[in-house]
Amino acid sequence: MPNLTITDNIQNLPIKHEVCFANNERVYDERIQAQQMKLLAKVAPFLKRFLEPDEEILLATAARAPMGVGELFFASRFSYFMKHTVLVFTNRRILQFLTRMNYVPKGSVSQIRYGDIEKYDTGSVLKLSLNIKYRNGRQERFTNIGWNTLKKVDIFMPTCVQNAPPTEFKQRHSLCPRCQAPLPKGKYVCPNCRLAFKNPGEAVRNALLFPGGGFFYTRHRVFGIQFAFSEGVLIVLAIAWIFEAFKHATEWAGVIGIAAVLLVIKLLHIYQARRYVEEYIPVAKDLTTVKLG
């Protein structure tokens, strides 16, 4: 029997039970119902404000948000932990919620209107992912989605995409978590309700000036502490080595080596912090009615 707290959280959500609680053979499955209710309960308080009249929930799944080439090869360890997301498929669109590891929303929301999808595929057994090509030519990949979930997506998504008109955006775009208005790319204040978002300039400034500062700015305190320790140790070593180098010229090679390592760590720090805030993270954690993670 579903947990009462979970049931209360998803009460009044417009769930299409015959799709959401069925397996990929369209047969009701009690285990799938429990999984869906548990995941939806995490995002329900935040999700409810975004649903449109007559919009129905078809499926919810945990996933990994799209990562750029630099994130995949230069910062994959950090991206892995910073890209937890929940995808909610409805009869009109896909809603994406960036979350903590426990799937509590962080306040970053984007949507993919089915009409903005030119084509998609659900990968293979060896490469489980939802790959989307948008009408503007851009492509994105959502990973870490289960095989059975992807096969279920294949059941309803072709009809959703086929019948949907395109929008002016022609790609995934962010929404204001307070007023639900679309957010213009590169502008970090909602033009409708004036909600402020963390911005790349501040992320870079904090990463440059303070050890671990970029990660503290993005509220990734564990990474902030790790980088603060690493950068702090290197700075202290560099200063000590510089004093030695003034006494012995041969020690300048050590100073250069330490500086090179510090530079690489700083670049990684700056790159990851900047990339993360591009997903529109609100400055305020309290958005009036919903407590964020």
Contacts in CASP RR format, 6 or more apart in sequence:
PFRMAT RR
TARGET T0000
AUTHOR 0000-0000-0000
METHOD contacts of the structure
MODEL  1
MPNLTITDNIQNLPIKHEVCFANNERVYDERIQAQQMKLLAKVAPFLKRF
LEPDEEILLATAARAPMGVGELFFASRFSYFMKHTVLVFTNRRILQFLTR
MNYVPKGSVSQIRYGDIEKYDTGSVLKLSLNIKYRNGRQERFTNIGWNTL
KKVDIFMPTCVQNAPPTEFKQRHSLCPRCQAPLPKGKYVCPNCRLAFKNP
GEAVRNALLFPGGGFFYTRHRVFGIQFAFSEGVLIVLAIAWIFEAFKHAT
EWAGVIGIAAVLLVIKLLHIYQARRYVEEYIPVAKDLTTVKLG
2 33 0 8 1.000
2 34 0 8 1.000
2 37 0 8 1.000
3 38 0 8 1.000
5 41 0 8 1.000
6 37 0 8 1.000
6 38 0 8 1.000
6 41 0 8 1.000
7 37 0 8 1.000
9 40 0 8 1.000
9 41 0 8 1.000
9 44 0 8 1.000
9 45 0 8 1.000
10 37 0 8 1.000
10 40 0 8 1.000
10 41 0 8 1.000
10 44 0 8 1.000
12 48 0 8 1.000
13 40 0 8 1.000
13 44 0 8 1.000
13 47 0 8 1.000
13 48 0 8 1.000
13 51 0 8 1.000
13 57 0 8 1.000
14 51 0 8 1.000
14 54 0 8 1.000
14 55 0 8 1.000
14 56 0 8 1.000
14 57 0 8 1.000
15 21 0 8 1.000
15 36 0 8 1.000
15 40 0 8 1.000
15 56 0 8 1.000
15 57 0 8 1.000
16 56 0 8 1.000
16 57 0 8 1.000
16 58 0 8 1.000
16 91 0 8 1.000
17 28 0 8 1.000
18 26 0 8 1.000
18 28 0 8 1.000
19 58 0 8 1.000
19 59 0 8 1.000
19 155 0 8 1.000
19 156 0 8 1.000
20 33 0 8 1.000
20 36 0 8 1.000
20 57 0 8 1.000
20 58 0 8 1.000
20 59 0 8 1.000
20 60 0 8 1.000
21 28 0 8 1.000
21 29 0 8 1.000
21 32 0 8 1.000
21 33 0 8 1.000
21 36 0 8 1.000
22 28 0 8 1.000
22 29 0 8 1.000
22 32 0 8 1.000
22 152 0 8 1.000
23 29 0 8 1.000
23 32 0 8 1.000
23 148 0 8 1.000
23 152 0 8 1.000
24 148 0 8 1.000
24 151 0 8 1.000
24 152 0 8 1.000
24 154 0 8 1.000
24 155 0 8 1.000
26 155 0 8 1.000
36 59 0 8 1.000
36 60 0 8 1.000
39 60 0 8 1.000
39 61 0 8 1.000
39 62 0 8 1.000
39 86 0 8 1.000
39 103 0 8 1.000
40 47 0 8 1.000
40 57 0 8 1.000
40 60 0 8 1.000
40 88 0 8 1.000
42 86 0 8 1.000
42 99 0 8 1.000
42 102 0 8 1.000
42 103 0 8 1.000
42 104 0 8 1.000
42 105 0 8 1.000
43 60 0 8 1.000
43 86 0 8 1.000
43 88 0 8 1.000
43 97 0 8 1.000
43 99 0 8 1.000
43 103 0 8 1.000
43 105 0 8 1.000
45 289 0 8 1.000
45 290 0 8 1.000
45 291 0 8 1.000
46 97 0 8 1.000
46 105 0 8 1.000
46 107 0 8 1.000
46 109 0 8 1.000
46 177 0 8 1.000
46 290 0 8 1.000
46 292 0 8 1.000
47 88 0 8 1.000
47 95 0 8 1.000
47 97 0 8 1.000
49 180 0 8 1.000
49 289 0 8 1.000
49 290 0 8 1.000
50 95 0 8 1.000
50 109 0 8 1.000
50 111 0 8 1.000
50 175 0 8 1.000
50 180 0 8 1.000
51 57 0 8 1.000
51 90 0 8 1.000
52 92 0 8 1.000
55 90 0 8 1.000
55 91 0 8 1.000
55 92 0 8 1.000
56 90 0 8 1.000
56 91 0 8 1.000
57 88 0 8 1.000
57 89 0 8 1.000
57 90 0 8 1.000
58 89 0 8 1.000
58 90 0 8 1.000
58 91 0 8 1.000
58 156 0 8 1.000
59 88 0 8 1.000
59 89 0 8 1.000
59 149 0 8 1.000
59 152 0 8 1.000
59 153 0 8 1.000
59 156 0 8 1.000
60 86 0 8 1.000
60 87 0 8 1.000
60 88 0 8 1.000
60 89 0 8 1.000
61 86 0 8 1.000
61 87 0 8 1.000
61 89 0 8 1.000
61 145 0 8 1.000
61 146 0 8 1.000
61 149 0 8 1.000
62 84 0 8 1.000
62 85 0 8 1.000
62 86 0 8 1.000
62 87 0 8 1.000
62 103 0 8 1.000
62 144 0 8 1.000
62 145 0 8 1.000
63 85 0 8 1.000
63 86 0 8 1.000
63 87 0 8 1.000
63 130 0 8 1.000
63 142 0 8 1.000
63 143 0 8 1.000
63 144 0 8 1.000
63 145 0 8 1.000
64 80 0 8 1.000
64 83 0 8 1.000
64 84 0 8 1.000
64 85 0 8 1.000
64 142 0 8 1.000
64 143 0 8 1.000
64 144 0 8 1.000
65 83 0 8 1.000
65 84 0 8 1.000
65 85 0 8 1.000
65 96 0 8 1.000
65 98 0 8 1.000
65 142 0 8 1.000
65 279 0 8 1.000
66 140 0 8 1.000
66 141 0 8 1.000
66 142 0 8 1.000
67 76 0 8 1.000
67 79 0 8 1.000
67 83 0 8 1.000
68 275 0 8 1.000
70 271 0 8 1.000
71 79 0 8 1.000
71 83 0 8 1.000
71 272 0 8 1.000
71 275 0 8 1.000
72 79 0 8 1.000
74 268 0 8 1.000
74 271 0 8 1.000
75 268 0 8 1.000
75 271 0 8 1.000
75 272 0 8 1.000
75 275 0 8 1.000
78 223 0 8 1.000
78 268 0 8 1.000
78 272 0 8 1.000
79 272 0 8 1.000
79 275 0 8 1.000
81 101 0 8 1.000
81 220 0 8 1.000
81 223 0 8 1.000
82 218 0 8 1.000
82 220 0 8 1.000
82 223 0 8 1.000
82 272 0 8 1.000
82 276 0 8 1.000
83 98 0 8 1.000
84 98 0 8 1.000
84 99 0 8 1.000
84 100 0 8 1.000
84 101 0 8 1.000
84 103 0 8 1.000
85 96 0 8 1.000
85 97 0 8 1.000
85 98 0 8 1.000
85 99 0 8 1.000
85 142 0 8 1.000
86 96 0 8 1.000
86 97 0 8 1.000
86 99 0 8 1.000
86 103 0 8 1.000
86 105 0 8 1.000
87 94 0 8 1.000
87 95 0 8 1.000
87 96 0 8 1.000
87 130 0 8 1.000
87 142 0 8 1.000
87 145 0 8 1.000
88 94 0 8 1.000
88 95 0 8 1.000
88 96 0 8 1.000
88 97 0 8 1.000
89 153 0 8 1.000
89 156 0 8 1.000
89 157 0 8 1.000
91 160 0 8 1.000
92 113 0 8 1.000
92 114 0 8 1.000
92 160 0 8 1.000
92 164 0 8 1.000
93 111 0 8 1.000
93 112 0 8 1.000
93 113 0 8 1.000
93 114 0 8 1.000
94 111 0 8 1.000
94 112 0 8 1.000
94 114 0 8 1.000
95 109 0 8 1.000
95 110 0 8 1.000
95 111 0 8 1.000
96 109 0 8 1.000
96 110 0 8 1.000
96 111 0 8 1.000
96 112 0 8 1.000
96 172 0 8 1.000
97 105 0 8 1.000
97 106 0 8 1.000
97 107 0 8 1.000
97 108 0 8 1.000
97 109 0 8 1.000
98 105 0 8 1.000
98 106 0 8 1.000
98 107 0 8 1.000
98 108 0 8 1.000
98 109 0 8 1.000
98 279 0 8 1.000
98 281 0 8 1.000
99 105 0 8 1.000
99 106 0 8 1.000
100 106 0 8 1.000
100 293 0 8 1.000
104 292 0 8 1.000
104 293 0 8 1.000
105 290 0 8 1.000
105 292 0 8 1.000
105 293 0 8 1.000
106 219 0 8 1.000
106 281 0 8 1.000
106 292 0 8 1.000
106 293 0 8 1.000
107 177 0 8 1.000
107 281 0 8 1.000
107 282 0 8 1.000
107 287 0 8 1.000
107 292 0 8 1.000
108 174 0 8 1.000
108 177 0 8 1.000
108 279 0 8 1.000
108 280 0 8 1.000
108 281 0 8 1.000
108 282 0 8 1.000
109 174 0 8 1.000
109 175 0 8 1.000
109 176 0 8 1.000
109 177 0 8 1.000
109 280 0 8 1.000
110 172 0 8 1.000
110 173 0 8 1.000
110 174 0 8 1.000
110 175 0 8 1.000
110 279 0 8 1.000
110 280 0 8 1.000
111 172 0 8 1.000
111 173 0 8 1.000
111 175 0 8 1.000
112 132 0 8 1.000
112 134 0 8 1.000
112 171 0 8 1.000
112 172 0 8 1.000
113 164 0 8 1.000
113 166 0 8 1.000
113 167 0 8 1.000
113 169 0 8 1.000
114 157 0 8 1.000
114 160 0 8 1.000
114 161 0 8 1.000
114 163 0 8 1.000
114 164 0 8 1.000
115 135 0 8 1.000
115 161 0 8 1.000
115 164 0 8 1.000
115 165 0 8 1.000
115 166 0 8 1.000
115 167 0 8 1.000
116 134 0 8 1.000
116 135 0 8 1.000
116 166 0 8 1.000
116 167 0 8 1.000
116 169 0 8 1.000
116 170 0 8 1.000
116 171 0 8 1.000
116 172 0 8 1.000
117 132 0 8 1.000
117 133 0 8 1.000
117 134 0 8 1.000
117 135 0 8 1.000
117 161 0 8 1.000
117 164 0 8 1.000
118 133 0 8 1.000
118 134 0 8 1.000
118 135 0 8 1.000
118 137 0 8 1.000
119 132 0 8 1.000
119 133 0 8 1.000
120 130 0 8 1.000
120 131 0 8 1.000
120 132 0 8 1.000
120 133 0 8 1.000
120 157 0 8 1.000
120 161 0 8 1.000
121 131 0 8 1.000
122 129 0 8 1.000
122 130 0 8 1.000
122 131 0 8 1.000
122 150 0 8 1.000
122 151 0 8 1.000
122 153 0 8 1.000
122 154 0 8 1.000
123 129 0 8 1.000
123 130 0 8 1.000
123 131 0 8 1.000
123 150 0 8 1.000
125 147 0 8 1.000
128 143 0 8 1.000
128 144 0 8 1.000
128 145 0 8 1.000
128 146 0 8 1.000
128 147 0 8 1.000
128 150 0 8 1.000
129 141 0 8 1.000
129 142 0 8 1.000
129 143 0 8 1.000
129 145 0 8 1.000
129 150 0 8 1.000
130 141 0 8 1.000
130 142 0 8 1.000
130 145 0 8 1.000
130 150 0 8 1.000
130 153 0 8 1.000
131 139 0 8 1.000
131 140 0 8 1.000
131 141 0 8 1.000
132 139 0 8 1.000
132 140 0 8 1.000
132 141 0 8 1.000
132 142 0 8 1.000
132 172 0 8 1.000
133 139 0 8 1.000
134 140 0 8 1.000
134 170 0 8 1.000
134 171 0 8 1.000
134 172 0 8 1.000
135 166 0 8 1.000
135 170 0 8 1.000
135 171 0 8 1.000
136 170 0 8 1.000
136 171 0 8 1.000
137 171 0 8 1.000
138 171 0 8 1.000
140 172 0 8 1.000
169 182 0 8 1.000
173 182 0 8 1.000
173 183 0 8 1.000
173 185 0 8 1.000
174 182 0 8 1.000
174 183 0 8 1.000
174 185 0 8 1.000
174 279 0 8 1.000
174 280 0 8 1.000
175 181 0 8 1.000
175 182 0 8 1.000
175 183 0 8 1.000
176 182 0 8 1.000
176 183 0 8 1.000
176 190 0 8 1.000
176 192 0 8 1.000
176 193 0 8 1.000
176 195 0 8 1.000
177 195 0 8 1.000
177 282 0 8 1.000
177 287 0 8 1.000
177 290 0 8 1.000
178 190 0 8 1.000
178 193 0 8 1.000
178 195 0 8 1.000
178 282 0 8 1.000
178 287 0 8 1.000
178 288 0 8 1.000
179 190 0 8 1.000
179 192 0 8 1.000
179 193 0 8 1.000
179 195 0 8 1.000
181 190 0 8 1.000
181 191 0 8 1.000
181 192 0 8 1.000
181 193 0 8 1.000
183 190 0 8 1.000
183 191 0 8 1.000
183 197 0 8 1.000
183 280 0 8 1.000
184 191 0 8 1.000
186 278 0 8 1.000
188 196 0 8 1.000
188 197 0 8 1.000
188 198 0 8 1.000
188 199 0 8 1.000
188 277 0 8 1.000
188 280 0 8 1.000
189 195 0 8 1.000
189 196 0 8 1.000
189 197 0 8 1.000
190 196 0 8 1.000
190 197 0 8 1.000
195 282 0 8 1.000
195 284 0 8 1.000
195 287 0 8 1.000
196 282 0 8 1.000
196 283 0 8 1.000
196 284 0 8 1.000
197 277 0 8 1.000
197 280 0 8 1.000
197 281 0 8 1.000
197 282 0 8 1.000
197 283 0 8 1.000
198 217 0 8 1.000
198 218 0 8 1.000
198 277 0 8 1.000
198 281 0 8 1.000
198 282 0 8 1.000
198 283 0 8 1.000
199 277 0 8 1.000
200 274 0 8 1.000
200 277 0 8 1.000
200 278 0 8 1.000
201 274 0 8 1.000
202 217 0 8 1.000
202 277 0 8 1.000
203 214 0 8 1.000
203 217 0 8 1.000
203 218 0 8 1.000
203 270 0 8 1.000
203 273 0 8 1.000
203 274 0 8 1.000
203 276 0 8 1.000
203 277 0 8 1.000
204 270 0 8 1.000
204 273 0 8 1.000
204 274 0 8 1.000
206 212 0 8 1.000
206 213 0 8 1.000
206 214 0 8 1.000
206 216 0 8 1.000
206 217 0 8 1.000
206 273 0 8 1.000
207 213 0 8 1.000
207 214 0 8 1.000
207 215 0 8 1.000
207 217 0 8 1.000
207 266 0 8 1.000
207 269 0 8 1.000
207 270 0 8 1.000
207 273 0 8 1.000
207 274 0 8 1.000
208 266 0 8 1.000
208 270 0 8 1.000
210 216 0 8 1.000
210 228 0 8 1.000
211 227 0 8 1.000
211 228 0 8 1.000
211 229 0 8 1.000
211 230 0 8 1.000
211 231 0 8 1.000
211 232 0 8 1.000
211 235 0 8 1.000
212 223 0 8 1.000
212 224 0 8 1.000
212 225 0 8 1.000
212 227 0 8 1.000
212 228 0 8 1.000
212 231 0 8 1.000
212 269 0 8 1.000
213 224 0 8 1.000
213 227 0 8 1.000
213 228 0 8 1.000
213 269 0 8 1.000
213 273 0 8 1.000
214 224 0 8 1.000
214 227 0 8 1.000
214 269 0 8 1.000
214 270 0 8 1.000
214 273 0 8 1.000
215 221 0 8 1.000
215 223 0 8 1.000
215 224 0 8 1.000
215 227 0 8 1.000
215 269 0 8 1.000
215 272 0 8 1.000
215 273 0 8 1.000
216 224 0 8 1.000
216 228 0 8 1.000
217 273 0 8 1.000
217 277 0 8 1.000
218 273 0 8 1.000
218 276 0 8 1.000
218 277 0 8 1.000
218 281 0 8 1.000
219 281 0 8 1.000
220 276 0 8 1.000
227 265 0 8 1.000
227 269 0 8 1.000
230 265 0 8 1.000
231 262 0 8 1.000
231 265 0 8 1.000
231 266 0 8 1.000
231 269 0 8 1.000
234 258 0 8 1.000
234 261 0 8 1.000
234 262 0 8 1.000
234 265 0 8 1.000
235 262 0 8 1.000
237 258 0 8 1.000
238 255 0 8 1.000
238 258 0 8 1.000
238 259 0 8 1.000
238 262 0 8 1.000
241 251 0 8 1.000
241 254 0 8 1.000
241 255 0 8 1.000
241 258 0 8 1.000
242 255 0 8 1.000
244 251 0 8 1.000
245 251 0 8 1.000
245 252 0 8 1.000
245 254 0 8 1.000
245 255 0 8 1.000
282 292 0 8 1.000
285 291 0 8 1.000
285 292 0 8 1.000
285 293 0 8 1.000
286 292 0 8 1.000
END
